[in-house]
Amino acid sequence: MVARIAGVAGTAIAAGLAASWYLSRKAIDELPDDHLDVDAVTSDPGLLKKHSKVQSFTVDGITYPSIRVFYHSHPQADKLPKTPTCLPLLVFIHGLGGSVAQFNTLLTNLVNVGPCLAVDLPGCGVSEFAPREWSAYNLDHFVKLIAAAIERYIDTSHDQKVVLVGHSLGCSLATLLASKASPLSVAIRDCIIGMVAVCPRATALSVAEKRQARIASYLPLPFFDMLRMLDRRGGLQSASVSRFVGKHADQETRRLQLRFNEQSRSAVFLRFVAGFIAANASQATIPGPDIWSQLAIPIFCIAGEDDHVTPATNVDIIAEALRNHRGHIGDHRVQSTTGIASTACELTIVEPDTSGTFQAPPFVFKSAVLPSPAGHGLLYATNTVRIVSGLIQGFLASHVDMRLSIGWQLQHLTTEGKWDVKNLEKWTRINPVSDPIANVFRAMKTLREVDDFHTPVVFSREWGAKSGADKPIAAIIDVSHDSPVYDPKGLEQGGVEYHKFPTVSKLPPTLDEVRGFVALVDRLRSHIHDDVDRKHAVIAVHCHYGFNRTGFFIIAYMIERLGYRLQDALEEFAQRRPPGVRHDHFVNELHVRYAVGLKRAPTWN
């Protein structure tokens, strides 16, 4: 009888699973413009691919054989002071169902601030789902795995320090790493000098939540898969997407969230949830106010007003816990972005002493609640990620280490004569800015901070929206891979937006990179069109010299959005930015992608 009931239940689950799978795939297949690549490996952003390795770690006798580790050293590390310490290591920790890819846009900016390290936890992102034993997925092991990765990369010879940047569950793991009240003992704790908590949870699991976690861990995997697929019905407009990014999120943000949802494995998710419940008193679980209260380092909490996963009220709980433990901590909550910027950047540290002994930055607590519609996905949502990046950079430079400021680094390097463009003679001979291209773009060579003319302050004065120039420039998209040899702040202060979109030189941009570039330009054009003062302005694009990668992206946009034929787009770019795209293999790739009538046979295995 039991077997018969099980058989009927299994058939029902299988039928529901098949129907849900069909509806889920149908929603994805009907996405506008192109298909959505949900494979973690093939959709991995270029920056992460280039600087990642798959490594093995053994923690408490458990071996994780295939963990993706992203590490990006600072581009100018050898030219910056290493005494009394080198630049701090910025360590990024993702949350439940997350991955390093969720930090991609943030990392794009912060790799130019300091060395960056991030890992995909087992079964997440590019990391292999191994081992599969449930006991390998508790918080103790995750904290020690992250600590092991830090120990593998930290520069002990120069007494390197660590700053933790967590998102959601990643904030809880960071707290277990950094707090003096943590039940876990990790050697790396003494090296941690700062923490950024994005969308944190401040309370331990309630009795009801523990009961729910236990029930979830016993659910049959096919049944849980069916529930998730039902939740994903509607594709970009599904409840599973809106839950994280909000009902007002734009298409590009929704695409990212749907991709992250699809990449999250149910079997891994259930193991994570089961791991939240400590088997005994010595094991770690989700930290509550008692553990948060004993963080003795600079802390910056960022939350979203419309976050329904970890509501912004968690920031108030953390602030209250710290206040009860330490006494007055000042006004911690601000709503406007103007207020956020000013309060996050009031200095609490002094100019670094490059010859004396290291002094740890004093405790400070700062927080920012981004206004509606900011939600749980504010880390990667297109309308909030630049704000988050700017806030973090301001906090790091003002409260952790002044050297974590691009401006400070630039001043040091220019004073020492160590910051300049590659092949200066060739760069000097190239025309700085092209004529308008398709009335949407200008191509340009990279700016140079120490140049007399093609430098941010002069450039924004001569080309900004208020310059009086014909077809002025509202924004610059920097598609070069390395950190710029100029301080973008000089552009921003002059009214010209700066957007970093890194790509690798000598290689044609990938399909995903072109898709991201097109989406970025679409957003910029929409904002420019709605601004009366910038309505007739264009967008400048540069790599190093402004021909190959710059030309490829601009031509791709002209074809995909402006209706140009390939040959017409090539000629328009060459006429406005002579001699046009120089690398033959770039031109060949454009023909492969955009030649009219080209038919491709399927690949057979």
Secondary structure by P-SEA (a helix, b strand, c coil): caaaaaaaaaaaaaaaaaaaaaaaaaaaaacccccccccccccccaaaaacccccccccccccccbbbbbbbcccccccccccccccbbbbbbbccccccccaaaaaaccccccbbbbbbccccccccccccccccccaaaaaaaaaaaaaaccccccbbbbbbbbccaaaaaaaaaccccccccccccccccbbbbcccccccccaaaaaaaaaaaaccaaaaaaaaaaaaccccccaaaaacccccccaaaaaaaaaaaaaccaaaaaaaaaacccccccccccccaaaaaacccbbbbbbbccccccccaaaaaaaaaaaaacccccccccccaaaaaaaacccccccccccbbbbcccbbbbbbbbccccccccccccccaaaaaaaaaaaaaccccccccaaaaaaaaaaaccccccaaaaaaacccccccccccbbbbcccccccccccaaaaaaaccccccccccccbbbbcccccccccaaaaaaacbbbbbbcccccccccaaaaaaaaaaaaaaaaaaaaccccccbbbbbbcccccaaaaaaaaaaaaacccccaaaaaaaaaaacccccccaaaaaaaaaccccccccccccc
